[in-house]
Amino acid sequence: MPRYEFRCRACGDTFEVNRPMAEAGNPTPCPQGHGDTVKLLSAVAVTGRGGAAPSAPTGGGGCCGGACGC
């Protein structure tokens, strides 16, 4: 289940809520009970299977590493 981050405008508390994607935009009170909250935009890093960024091509450039002569 996706996790969404919210911030309370009343107390400034930042908290996370697990909920289905269909309910992502629904309002939710903060843990202190305040109802004026806003969903935060989270940046997500997506990498390959090993978790490392892909290495730069070493073949000579172009779209396919130089094999097509571009």
CORQUIMO-V204214 format. One record per residue. SS is DSSP state (helix for helix, strand for strand, loop for the rest). PHI is phi in whole degrees, 0 to 359 (none if undefined). D_CENTER is the distance of its C-alpha to the mean C-alpha in Angstrom with 2 decimals. Layout:
BEGIN
ss=SS phi=PHI d_center=D_CENTER
ss=SS phi=PHI d_center=D_CENTER
END
This chain:
BEGIN
ss=loop phi=none d_center=13.94
ss=loop phi=295 d_center=10.39
ss=strand phi=247 d_center=9.79
ss=strand phi=242 d_center=9.33
ss=strand phi=257 d_center=10.10
ss=strand phi=234 d_center=13.31
ss=strand phi=231 d_center=15.84
ss=strand phi=273 d_center=19.55
ss=loop phi=285 d_center=21.54
ss=loop phi=282 d_center=24.73
ss=loop phi=248 d_center=24.17
ss=loop phi=82 d_center=20.94
ss=loop phi=294 d_center=19.56
ss=strand phi=251 d_center=15.79
ss=strand phi=213 d_center=15.15
ss=strand phi=245 d_center=12.98
ss=strand phi=227 d_center=14.20
ss=strand phi=268 d_center=14.10
ss=loop phi=201 d_center=15.20
ss=loop phi=298 d_center=15.54
ss=helix phi=301 d_center=13.51
ss=helix phi=297 d_center=16.87
ss=helix phi=252 d_center=16.88
ss=loop phi=302 d_center=13.44
ss=loop phi=270 d_center=15.32
ss=loop phi=294 d_center=18.26
ss=loop phi=293 d_center=19.35
ss=loop phi=213 d_center=19.52
ss=loop phi=285 d_center=21.76
ss=loop phi=284 d_center=20.85
ss=loop phi=301 d_center=22.46
ss=loop phi=275 d_center=25.36
ss=loop phi=99 d_center=26.08
ss=loop phi=287 d_center=25.21
ss=loop phi=263 d_center=24.16
ss=loop phi=269 d_center=22.80
ss=strand phi=240 d_center=19.03
ss=strand phi=226 d_center=16.15
ss=strand phi=283 d_center=12.60
ss=loop phi=269 d_center=10.18
ss=loop phi=274 d_center=7.50
ss=loop phi=256 d_center=4.38
ss=loop phi=270 d_center=3.60
ss=loop phi=242 d_center=2.72
ss=loop phi=266 d_center=6.50
ss=loop phi=245 d_center=8.63
ss=loop phi=233 d_center=12.24
ss=loop phi=289 d_center=15.57
ss=loop phi=301 d_center=17.34
ss=loop phi=279 d_center=18.59
ss=loop phi=89 d_center=15.41
ss=loop phi=261 d_center=17.07
ss=loop phi=292 d_center=16.63
ss=loop phi=296 d_center=19.33
ss=loop phi=279 d_center=22.60
ss=loop phi=289 d_center=24.38
ss=loop phi=296 d_center=27.16
ss=loop phi=245 d_center=30.59
ss=loop phi=280 d_center=32.88
ss=loop phi=135 d_center=33.99
ss=loop phi=102 d_center=31.40
ss=loop phi=80 d_center=30.89
ss=loop phi=285 d_center=28.70
ss=loop phi=232 d_center=30.08
ss=loop phi=80 d_center=31.10
ss=loop phi=97 d_center=34.48
ss=loop phi=291 d_center=35.92
ss=loop phi=260 d_center=36.46
ss=loop phi=80 d_center=37.92
ss=loop phi=277 d_center=35.42
END
